Amino acid sequence: MLHKLLHRSTSQSFRATWLWFGLSLIVPIYFGIAYLQEAFSAPYLVQDDVRQHVVWFQRWVDPELFQNDLIADYFQAIAPPGFKALYVGMARLGIEPLLLAKLLPPVIGVLAAVFAFGVTLQLFAVPAGAFVSSLILTQSLWLGSDLVSATSRAFPVVLLLAFLYFLLNREAKPFIWTSLIPCLLAIALQGLFYPILLPVEGGVLTLRLVRWEHQRLRRSPDRRDDLFWLTGLAVALGTLAIAHPNLGELGPTVTAAQMVWMPEFQADGRGAFFNVPFWQRWLVSNRGISPPFYPTTIWLSLLLPTLIKRRFPLTQHLSQEIKVLVELLIPSVVLFTLAHLLLLRLYFPSRHTQHSLRVVMALAAGIVATILLETGRRWLLRQRWHRLRWWQYGAIAAVGLFAIASVVVPGIPLVFHSGHVLVQGQVPELYEFLANQPKTIRVASLASEAENLAVFSQRSVLTAREYALPFHLGYYNRIRLRTVDLLRAHYSPDLSELQQFIQTYTIDFILLQRGAFRPDYVANNSWLMQYQPEANQAIERLNQPERPALARLINQCSVLNVNNLVLLEANCITGAQPQ
């Protein structure tokens, strides 16, 4: 059966290509359906990053929501224009942002599989190999959280694949309409949705101006490379000018010198960058290369250079355009290095490698797997089964089981759902209560549940760990001040200080977590411990006999007790008399 499939594949028959292309579509459709079942399986269920980047678009559904909200203003200011336009446009068509965030991932997943198949087929003229590459890429996307986040991080892979496909599709006629213009459109969309990858794509276009021939660099004789470079860079630069966020008073970006001294960028900080373990520093942290670890078959990509050099079966079907994988890696690594040298001026180093590595490794792994399968098939044809030794039978069985497991295991919902980082609200009574309050209310809380209030109750919060991003100082200094003032008021024995805090920030409710008045509540909270000396002062106060003013008012001012949370009405607190 394998021989027939590979034989039909290498013949490049129209039917064989469409057969494998159809199979390539089945895989992302399956993952998409399984994801939709998960996403709609319970109320108050969203992907983690939706709480940061999507919920604020509800303003376009109801303009009364999140008015004068610093957090909403910031996250909308840093949103790429294409990402913003998509959510705003769909909201105007009647599709609410939180619903769209659940519907987008399956669509993007199918498009990514289509372009992965198309790119691989141009690199390796074996449709079966294009299917395997598409399969591995699809598994990689659905095993992680980028795609299901439905944020700007969901778009770079599919747009990078589209860029590569149309760049390589230059032999199609007419060239302008089937290759150049679609490629420029892909570049523009990348800039509008995920501009960090534009320099990588510009690097690919630049490298294609030269070729390595006869032990030296020579200029490409293909004038189309010049045309791609000139027009591509013009589009990229124009798009960057549009996509560059105008933060105004929310900026500037934190500098390297400031980062070194800020606890927020240390190992336990909100934006951990320094003093992290070695393996985490260079592999999975914001400063690491962030390769895709799963599925495990993606690591077969490391064998591609060896297979090419040793002329394995099917390597004759590799196109000269296979060099584009190297052309994609080189600017990624260069920008990764520059991002380390220019801390945060090029954003985090990992952002320049993680998406390009996913594409390169998935495509290469599919090619390697196909070549190895054909090599194994030919070896078996030369053998006589009755002459095989026991360890050879065992090796064949192990390879077969691994191949089956590589296809089946990543598709088990329990397996790929585990990487989606979905957040389910645990206190619907609280969300419903707040949702029934005026749309202009503001809630102050040190509890982790504050991170869920905006997305589940559509009401503003003063501060929360999820929103305390320390990258732009105009924004973060205000969030830091809010958090510090909340810490002081929360644990102050002076009622007037608590009342003054409520009036300063126009607080309507304060949400408490039971146990919040124990010293270890603060000491074991890495986010709160960033704010010194206020956090240590709070611990010292909690070790004193005198109770905080807020603790003394729980019974008097609580309006809702649910699970381990207590909601206090601010008007009651401001009207209270010193005891």
C-alpha positions in Angstrom: 0.0 0.0 0.0 2.8 2.4 0.9 4.6 1.6 -2.4 1.4 2.4 -4.3 0.8 5.7 -2.5 4.4 6.9 -2.9 4.6 5.7 -6.5 1.4 7.7 -7.4 2.8 10.6 -5.4 6.1 10.9 -7.2 4.3 10.6 -10.6 2.8 14.0 -9.7 -0.5 12.9 -11.0 -3.3 15.4 -10.6 -5.4 12.9 -8.7 -2.6 12.0 -6.3 -2.0 15.6 -5.4 -5.6 16.2 -4.7 -5.9 13.0 -2.7 -3.1 14.1 -0.3 -4.4 17.7 -0.3 -7.8 16.4 0.8 -6.2 14.4 3.6 -4.3 17.5 4.7 -7.6 19.3 5.2 -9.2 16.5 7.2 -6.6 16.9 10.0 -7.1 20.6 10.8 -10.9 20.2 10.4 -10.8 17.4 13.0 -8.7 19.5 15.4 -10.9 22.5 14.8 -14.1 20.6 15.6 -12.6 19.1 18.7 -11.5 22.6 19.8 -14.9 24.1 19.3 -16.5 21.3 21.4 -14.0 22.2 24.1 -14.4 26.0 23.8 -18.2 25.8 24.1 -18.2 23.0 26.7 -18.9 25.3 29.7 -20.0 28.9 30.5 -17.3 31.4 31.5 -14.6 29.6 29.6 -11.9 31.6 27.6 -8.3 31.2 26.5 -5.9 32.9 28.9 -4.7 35.6 26.6 -8.2 36.6 25.6 -8.4 38.2 29.1 -5.6 40.5 28.1 -6.0 41.3 24.4 -9.6 40.7 23.3 -12.1 41.5 26.0 -11.6 45.3 25.5 -13.0 45.1 22.0 -16.4 44.7 23.7 -16.3 48.5 23.7 -17.3 48.3 20.1 -20.3 46.2 21.0 -21.3 48.5 23.9 -19.6 51.9 24.1 -20.5 52.3 27.7 -18.2 49.5 28.7 -14.7 50.2 30.0 -15.0 53.9 29.9 -11.9 55.8 31.2 -10.3 52.4 31.7 -6.5 52.7 31.7 -6.0 48.9 31.1 -8.4 48.9 28.2 -6.8 51.9 26.7 -3.3 50.3 26.9 -4.1 47.0 25.4 -6.0 48.6 22.6 -3.1 50.9 22.0 -0.6 48.1 21.6 -2.9 45.9 19.5 -1.6 45.6 15.9 -3.9 47.5 13.4 -4.9 44.5 11.4 -5.8 42.5 14.5 -7.8 45.5 15.8 -9.6 46.0 12.5 -10.6 42.4 12.3 -12.2 42.3 15.7 -13.8 45.8 15.4 -15.1 45.0 11.9 -16.6 41.7 13.0 -18.2 43.4 16.0 -19.9 45.9 13.7 -21.2 42.9 11.7 -22.7 41.5 14.9 -20.1 38.9 15.9 -19.0 39.8 19.5 -15.2 39.7 20.2 -15.4 36.9 22.7 -17.4 34.7 20.3 -15.0 35.5 17.4 -12.1 34.5 19.6 -13.5 31.0 19.7 -14.4 30.8 16.0 -11.1 32.1 14.6 -8.6 29.3 15.5 -10.2 26.5 13.3 -10.3 28.9 10.3 -6.6 29.9 10.8 -5.7 26.3 11.4 -7.2 25.1 8.1 -5.4 28.0 6.2 -2.1 27.1 7.8 -2.5 23.5 6.7 -3.3 24.6 3.1 -0.2 26.8 2.8 2.0 24.2 4.5 1.0 21.7 1.9 1.5 24.1 -0.9 5.0 25.3 0.3 6.2 21.7 0.9 5.1 20.6 -2.5 7.2 23.4 -4.1 10.2 22.2 -2.1 9.7 18.5 -2.4 7.7 17.2 -5.3 6.0 14.4 -3.4 2.4 15.1 -2.3 2.7 12.4 0.4 5.5 14.5 1.9 3.5 17.6 1.6 0.7 15.9 3.6 3.1 14.8 6.3 4.6 18.3 6.7 1.1 19.7 6.9 0.2 17.1 9.5 3.2 17.9 11.7 2.6 21.6 11.4 -1.1 21.3 12.3 -0.2 19.1 15.3 2.4 21.6 16.4 -0.1 24.5 16.2 -2.9 22.7 18.1 -0.6 21.3 20.8 0.3 24.9 21.8 -1.6 28.0 22.9 -0.7 30.5 20.2 -3.3 29.5 17.7 -6.2 29.1 20.2 -5.4 32.5 21.8 -7.0 34.1 18.8 -4.7 37.1 19.5 -2.1 38.5 17.1 0.1 35.5 18.0 -2.4 33.3 16.2 -1.5 34.8 12.8 2.3 34.8 12.1 2.6 31.2 11.1 -0.1 31.2 8.5 1.0 34.5 7.1 4.6 33.4 7.0 3.6 30.3 5.1 1.5 32.4 2.7 4.5 34.6 2.1 6.7 31.6 1.3 4.1 30.0 -0.9 3.6 33.0 -3.2 7.4 33.8 -3.1 8.1 30.3 -4.5 5.1 30.3 -6.9 6.9 32.6 -9.4 6.7 30.1 -12.3 2.9 30.3 -12.3 1.4 32.5 -15.0 0.7 35.4 -14.9 3.6 36.1 -12.5 2.3 39.4 -11.3 -1.1 38.2 -10.2 -0.2 34.6 -9.0 3.0 35.4 -7.2 4.2 39.0 -6.8 1.0 40.7 -5.7 -0.2 37.9 -3.4 3.3 37.8 -1.8 3.2 41.6 -1.2 -0.3 41.2 0.3 1.0 38.5 2.7 3.9 40.8 3.7 1.4 43.6 4.3 -0.9 41.4 6.4 2.1 40.2 8.4 2.9 43.8 9.2 -0.7 44.5 10.2 -1.1 41.5 12.4 2.4 40.6 13.7 4.9 43.2 12.6 7.8 41.6 14.5 8.2 39.1 11.7 8.5 41.7 8.9 12.3 42.0 9.3 12.6 38.2 9.0 10.7 38.3 5.7 12.8 41.2 4.6 15.9 39.2 5.4 14.6 36.3 3.2 14.1 38.7 0.3 17.5 40.1 0.8 19.3 36.7 0.9 17.6 35.7 -2.3 19.5 38.5 -4.1 22.7 36.3 -3.9 23.5 32.7 -4.5 26.3 30.4 -3.4 27.9 29.0 -6.5 31.4 27.6 -7.1 32.5 28.4 -3.6 31.6 32.1 -3.8 28.7 34.4 -3.6 27.2 35.5 -6.9 24.3 37.9 -7.6 21.1 36.1 -8.5 20.6 36.1 -12.3 16.8 36.1 -11.8 15.6 39.7 -12.1 12.4 38.7 -10.3 14.4 38.5 -7.1 15.2 42.2 -7.5 11.6 43.0 -8.1 10.5 41.0 -5.0 13.2 42.8 -2.9 12.3 46.3 -4.0 8.6 46.0 -3.8 8.6 43.7 -0.7 10.8 46.1 1.3 8.7 49.1 0.3 5.5 47.3 1.5 7.2 46.2 4.7 8.5 49.7 5.5 5.2 51.2 4.7 3.3 48.7 6.8 5.8 49.2 9.7 5.1 52.9 9.7 1.3 52.2 9.9 1.7 49.4 12.5 4.0 51.2 14.9 1.9 51.9 18.0 1.4 55.5 19.1 1.4 55.0 22.9 1.6 58.7 23.8 1.5 59.1 27.5 1.5 55.3 27.9 5.1 55.0 26.7 8.1 55.0 26.6 9.5 51.4 26.3 11.6 50.4 29.3 15.3 50.5 28.6 17.9 47.7 29.2 19.4 49.7 32.1 16.0 50.0 33.8 15.2 46.3 33.2 18.3 45.2 35.1 17.1 46.8 38.3 13.4 46.2 38.1 12.2 43.1 40.1 9.5 42.6 37.4 12.2 41.3 35.1 13.9 39.0 37.5 13.3 35.2 37.8 10.0 35.5 39.7 8.8 38.7 38.1 5.9 39.4 35.8 8.2 39.7 32.8 10.9 37.3 33.9 14.0 37.9 31.8 17.1 37.8 34.0 18.5 35.2 36.5 16.4 32.4 35.0 17.8 28.8 34.8 20.2 28.2 31.9 17.9 25.8 30.0 15.0 28.1 30.4 17.0 31.2 29.5 18.1 29.8 26.1 15.1 27.5 25.2 11.7 28.5 26.6 11.9 31.9 28.2 11.3 35.3 26.6 15.1 35.4 25.8 15.3 31.8 24.5 15.0 30.5 20.9 11.7 28.8 21.8 11.7 25.9 19.4 8.5 23.8 19.1 9.0 20.8 21.3 5.9 18.9 20.2 5.0 16.8 18.4 8.2 14.8 18.9 8.3 14.0 15.1 9.2 17.7 14.5 12.7 16.9 15.6 13.2 14.7 12.6 13.9 18.0 10.8 17.5 17.9 12.2 18.2 14.9 9.9 17.4 16.8 6.6 21.0 18.0 5.9 22.3 14.5 6.4 19.7 12.9 4.1 20.5 15.5 1.4 24.2 14.9 1.5 23.9 11.1 1.4 21.4 11.0 -1.5 18.7 8.9 0.1 15.8 7.7 -2.0 13.4 10.5 -3.0 16.0 13.2 -2.4 16.0 13.7 -6.2 12.6 15.2 -5.8 13.9 18.0 -3.6 13.8 21.4 -5.4 16.7 23.9 -5.4 14.2 26.1 -3.5 14.8 24.0 -0.4 17.4 26.7 0.4 14.5 28.9 1.4 14.5 27.1 4.8 18.0 28.3 5.5 17.2 31.7 4.1 14.4 31.8 6.7 16.6 30.7 9.6 19.5 33.1 9.0 17.6 36.4 9.5 15.7 34.8 12.4 19.0 34.0 14.2 20.5 37.4 13.3 17.5 39.3 14.7 17.4 37.0 17.8 21.0 38.0 18.4 20.3 41.7 17.8 17.3 41.6 20.2 19.6 40.4 22.9 22.0 43.2 22.3 19.2 45.9 22.0 17.0 44.6 24.8 13.3 45.3 24.0 14.0 47.7 21.2 13.3 44.7 19.0 11.0 43.2 21.6 11.8 39.8 23.1 14.4 37.7 21.3 12.2 34.7 21.3 9.6 36.4 19.1 12.1 36.4 16.2 12.7 32.6 16.2 9.7 30.8 17.6 7.4 31.1 14.6 10.0 30.7 11.9 11.4 27.6 13.7 8.0 26.1 13.8 7.6 26.5 10.1 11.1 25.3 9.1 11.1 22.3 11.5 7.6 21.2 10.5 8.2 21.3 6.8 11.6 19.7 7.1 10.3 17.0 9.4 7.6 16.0 6.9 10.2 15.7 4.2 12.5 13.7 6.3 9.7 11.3 7.5 8.7 10.7 3.9 12.2 10.0 2.8 12.8 7.6 5.7 9.6 5.7 5.0 10.5 5.2 1.4 14.0 4.2 2.4 12.6 1.6 4.9 10.2 0.3 2.3 13.0 -0.3 -0.2 15.1 -2.0 2.4 12.2 -4.3 3.3 11.8 -5.3 -0.4 15.4 -6.4 -0.5 15.0 -8.6 2.6 13.4 -11.9 3.0 11.1 -12.0 6.1 12.1 -15.4 7.2 15.8 -14.4 7.3 15.3 -11.4 9.5 16.7 -11.6 13.0 14.6 -11.1 16.1 16.0 -7.6 16.8 15.1 -6.5 13.2 11.5 -7.6 13.8 11.5 -5.7 17.0 13.0 -2.6 15.3 10.3 -2.8 12.5 7.6 -3.1 15.1 8.9 -0.2 17.1 9.1 2.1 14.1 5.6 1.1 13.1 4.2 1.8 16.6 6.1 5.1 16.7 4.6 6.1 13.4 1.1 5.2 14.4 1.5 6.9 17.8 2.9 10.0 16.1 -0.4 10.4 14.2 -2.9 9.2 16.9 -1.6 10.6 20.2 -1.4 14.3 19.3 -5.0 14.0 18.1 -6.4 12.7 21.4 -8.4 15.6 22.9 -7.0 15.1 26.4 -3.5 15.5 25.0 -3.8 18.6 22.8 -6.4 20.3 25.0 -3.8 20.4 27.8 -1.7 23.0 26.0 -4.5 25.4 25.3 -4.4 27.2 28.7 -8.2 27.8 28.9 -9.5 29.6 32.0 -12.8 28.7 33.4 -14.5 31.1 35.8 -15.3 29.4 39.1 -17.6 32.0 40.7 -20.6 32.6 38.3 -22.6 34.2 41.2 -19.9 36.9 41.4 -19.8 37.6 37.7 -23.6 37.8 37.5 -23.8 40.1 40.5 -21.2 42.5 39.0 -22.7 42.3 35.5 -26.0 43.6 37.0 -24.3 46.6 38.5 -23.9 49.9 36.5 -21.4 49.6 33.6 -19.2 52.3 35.0 -18.3 50.5 38.3 -14.7 49.8 39.2 -13.5 46.9 41.4 -10.3 46.8 43.4 -8.8 43.5 44.5 -5.5 41.8 45.3 -7.1 38.4 44.7 -6.2 36.5 41.5 -9.9 36.4 40.7 -9.6 40.1 39.7 -8.0 38.8 36.5 -11.3 37.3 35.4 -13.8 40.1 36.2 -13.3 42.1 33.0 -13.9 39.1 30.7 -16.7 37.4 32.7 -18.6 40.4 34.1 -17.6 43.1 31.6 -16.6 45.5 34.4 -13.4 47.4 35.0 -10.8 46.5 37.6 -8.2 48.8 39.2 -5.3 46.4 38.8 -4.5 42.7 38.5 -1.4 40.6 37.8 -2.6 39.7 34.3 -2.5 43.3 33.3 0.6 44.5 35.1 2.9 44.3 32.0 6.1 46.3 32.8 7.2 47.0 29.2 5.9 50.6 28.7 6.6 52.8 31.6 3.9 55.4 31.1 1.3 52.6 31.6 3.2 50.5 34.1 4.1 53.3 36.5 0.4 54.0 36.9 -0.4 50.3 37.3 2.4 50.0 39.8 1.2 53.1 41.8 -2.4 51.7 41.8 -1.1 48.3 43.1 1.1 49.9 45.8 -1.8 52.2 46.9 -4.1 49.2 47.1 -1.6 47.3 49.1 -1.3 50.1 51.6 -5.0 50.7 51.9 -5.8 47.0 52.0 -3.6 46.4 55.1 -3.7 49.8 56.8 -5.2 49.9 60.3 -6.2 53.5 59.6 -9.7 53.7 58.2 -9.2 57.2 56.8 -6.4 55.9 54.6 -8.7 53.2 53.2 -11.5 55.8 52.6 -9.1 58.2 50.9 -7.9 55.4 48.6 -11.5 54.6 47.6 -12.2 58.3 46.8 -9.0 58.8 44.9 -9.6 55.9 42.5 -13.5 56.0 42.6 -13.8 52.4 43.7 -17.3 50.9 43.9 -16.4 47.4 45.2 -13.5 45.7 46.9 -13.1 42.0 46.4 -11.4 40.1 49.2 -10.1 36.5 49.3 -10.5 34.8 52.6 -7.1 34.4 54.1 -5.9 37.7 52.6 -5.1 38.9 56.1 -2.6 36.2 56.9 1.1 37.2 56.5 1.8 34.2 54.1 -0.9 35.5 51.7 1.4 38.3 50.7 4.7 36.5 51.3 3.8 33.6 49.0 2.5 35.9 46.2 5.4 36.6 43.8 3.4 39.4 42.1 2.8 41.3 45.3 6.3 40.8 46.5 7.6 42.7 43.6 6.2 45.9 45.1 8.7 46.8 47.8 8.9 48.1 50.5 5.1 48.0 50.6 4.7 44.2 50.5 7.1 43.8 53.4 5.4 46.6 55.3 2.1 44.8 54.8 3.5 41.6 56.2 4.8 43.5 59.2 1.4 45.0 59.8 -0.3 41.6 59.6 2.1 40.3 62.3 0.8 43.1 64.6 -2.2 42.6 67.0 -4.1 45.5 65.4 -6.3 44.3 62.5 -6.4 46.2 59.2 -9.4 48.5 58.9 -10.7 46.5 55.9 -10.8 43.3 57.9 -12.8 45.0 60.6 -15.5 46.0 58.0 -16.1 42.6 56.4 -19.3 41.7 58.3 -20.6 45.3 58.1 -20.0 46.0 54.4 -20.1 42.6 52.6 -22.8 42.3 49.9 -21.8 38.9 48.5 -20.1 35.8 50.0 -19.2 33.1 47.6 -16.6 30.3 47.7 -13.6 31.9 49.4 -14.4 35.4 48.2 -16.1 38.4 49.9 -17.3 41.4 48.0 -17.5 44.7 49.9 -19.4 47.8 48.9 -17.2 50.9 48.8 -20.0 53.3 49.9 -20.4 51.3 53.1 -16.7 51.6 53.8 -16.6 55.4 53.1 -19.6 55.9 55.4 -18.2 53.8 58.3 -17.0 55.5 61.5 -13.7 54.8 63.2 -14.0 52.1 65.9 
